[in-house]
Amino acid sequence: MRLQALVLGLLAACASTRAKGQAVAPKAAPPALAPGPHNVVLNGVRFFYSVGGTAADAPLVVFLHGGPGQGSEHFEALGGRFLERELRVVYFDQRGSGLSERPVNGDYAIATMVDDVEALRREFGTPKIAVMGHSFGAVLALEYAAKYPTVTSHVIIVAGLWDTEVQCPLRLARFAQLRPDVYERARNDTLAPDGSRRNECDIELRARNGLGDDRRLFDLQTIFVDSALARRLDSVNTARHVVYGWEVNRAVMAAGLDRYRFTRFEALTMPALVIAGKHDGASIPAGLRPLSEKLPHARYVEFENSGHFVYLDEPDRFARVVTAFIKSTR
């Protein structure tokens, strides 16, 4: 259901005088950061986001979901409360995703989506934010921090995409182990219709498409440690009437996501945390560790009992690791 657009302005807080010896009441959050759901128009598009947690002694954490097109409702419902114990978190639905609007002009450029995040920060009126990118959201987190380093306090990459030339061969090798017959058929078809040679991301996509009805089962096996978690995720989206953003997914893929490479490592001078799940078949740990080695001030943490959705597989530990990282590097 389309929600009516509501532009929220930021109100200046009025200082109040206190008698000597009296405690000063904590400053109320501006309306745009009040706990709960919000709608706001940024760059001509209506966005949905939700705010959880009230801690004001640490940078605001903006969660950038994966997909493209997934939405952030599942994280808020199943993992967010663990982070909210000591942090304030913004669950932001990107354009064309979750409960946010599908723009009529079809503008799903990565640069536009990065500027959406900056417009959101300005709406909050906060001097800095910490960006947390999961899967595809890592692309937006990295690009945002590189373009707006002075307003980025921390970067947190969770099972993220950053270099397809590093990550696709690892996924393809795993596919070959799990489905050798389908892999061989895709591997033998190395020429694209225009005569060019397919790269390993192309071959992986053809191999996954070659699974037919078995594709969802394969995805569940390679992304989730426990398939029950996938059902819980789906139930949240169903209950909240979240429709997957296939329009943004197709647009970003058509624009070349399968050839994406992040190279501006030196621009990320802020503290960074790279998190991997040991059993993740989408963002294999061996393809994530090199990112932490290239960033100037990065830590790498691997979760032993997690797949692709680390924050859902081990939510309590995930929250403790992220909170300790942010608070120890302020």
Summary of the structure (lengths in Angstrom):
residues: 330
radius of gyration: 20.5
end to end distance: 40.1
largest distance: 80.5
contacts: 1091
relative contact order: 0.14
helix: 44%
strand: 16%
